[in-house]
Amino acid sequence: MARISIITPVFNGESFVMEAADSILSQSYRDWEWIIINDGSTDGTATLLNGLQDQRIRVIHQNNAGASAARNVGLDRACGAYVTFFDIDDLLPPDALELRAVYLDAQPEVDIV
């Protein structure tokens, strides 16, 4: 089971997928799963997502239901002790997940970072 679940809804994010993937794959913290919900994209998003080759990445394809519904699908599938949302047009600094995990581990009374 991964320590951190990263949940990403995506609709027509073809122009962002590879840079977002590089951002996640470059994390110094390695104990994560990335759940990507392709929310009915009509561009080349599905093809790019299906080409991501890392066992920690799970791609779920669904009919378009909106970002909130896609996030809920991700939450239903998440296995991590911690959950973070990551939009496909965002980027994370390489130590972002590590800093969050260290902080949350040290501050068990904190629910959100």
VENJORA-V322207 format. One record per run of one state. SS is the DSSP state (H for helix, E for strand, - for the rest). FROM is the first residue (numbers start at 1). LEN is the number of residues. Records with the same first field share a line. If there is no record, write none. Layout:
SS->FROM-LEN, FROM-LEN
This chain:
-->1-3, 11-6, 26-6, 40-5, 51-6, 63-4, 78-4, 86-10, 107-7
E->4-7, 32-8, 57-6, 82-4
H->17-9, 45-6, 67-11, 96-11
